Amino acid sequence: MYIDVLIKMKNAEQAGKRSMKVRFSRMDQSVLEELKRYGFVKKVEVKGRPPKKIIEVVFGKERHIQGLKLLSKPSTRRYAGYEDFKSVKGGHGILVVSTSKGIMSGVRARKEKVGGQLLFEIW
């Protein structure tokens, strides 16, 4: 699940690693692609065949994860309309949302006027 990937990413960056590998899931891949769009990740590559498919993540030097706030958890899911999406840390972070059009940032969801499940904030 994306929560494990985010925690592993944060820990790997703090340990000074340049890359990491995680098990493949489509949701993890979508979340990592969105983080790539905003510079938190340099490269996301899917490797292997279906039984042992993995995602290799290479960290970028331009932006490091300084903080992370999980908004929805498997036990408690939070939803909001696009009008309720606010900027994170004065524009220094992003809000990631799962919508009917896929996983996207809060800024993109606001432009497309789509609400959905709040996943996490990262800065």
Residue pairs with C-beta under 8 A, 6 or more apart in sequence:
1 25
1 27
1 28
1 74
2 27
2 28
2 31
2 119
2 120
3 70
3 73
3 120
4 22
5 22
5 28
5 31
5 32
6 31
6 68
6 70
6 120
6 122
7 68
8 20
8 22
9 20
9 40
9 41
9 57
9 59
9 65
10 65
10 68
12 20
12 59
13 59
13 64
13 65
17 59
18 58
18 59
19 56
19 57
19 58
19 59
20 56
20 57
20 59
21 54
21 55
21 56
21 57
22 28
22 54
22 55
22 57
23 53
23 54
23 55
24 46
24 48
24 53
24 54
24 55
27 103
28 55
29 44
29 46
29 55
30 102
30 103
31 96
31 103
31 119
32 41
32 44
32 55
32 57
33 44
34 94
34 96
34 103
34 104
34 105
35 41
35 96
35 122
36 42
36 43
36 44
37 105
38 63
38 94
38 105
39 60
39 62
39 63
40 60
40 63
40 64
40 65
40 122
41 57
41 58
41 59
41 60
42 58
42 59
42 60
42 61
43 56
43 57
43 58
44 55
44 56
44 57
44 58
45 55
45 56
45 58
46 53
46 54
46 55
46 56
47 53
47 54
47 55
47 56
48 54
65 122
65 123
66 123
67 89
67 93
67 122
67 123
68 120
68 121
68 122
68 123
69 120
69 121
69 122
70 119
70 120
71 78
71 118
71 119
71 120
71 121
72 78
72 117
72 118
72 119
72 120
77 117
78 117
78 118
79 115
79 116
79 117
79 118
80 97
80 115
80 116
80 118
81 115
82 109
82 110
82 112
82 113
82 114
82 115
84 115
85 95
85 97
85 106
85 107
85 109
85 110
86 95
86 106
87 106
88 94
88 95
88 106
88 121
88 122
88 123
89 123
92 123
93 121
93 122
93 123
94 105
94 106
94 107
94 121
94 122
94 123
95 105
95 106
95 107
95 118
95 120
95 121
96 103
96 104
96 105
96 106
96 119
96 120
96 121
96 122
97 103
97 104
97 105
97 106
97 109
97 115
97 116
97 117
97 118
97 119
98 116
98 117
98 119
99 109
99 112
99 114
99 115
99 116
99 117
100 114
100 116
101 112
101 114
103 119
104 112
104 114
109 115
109 116
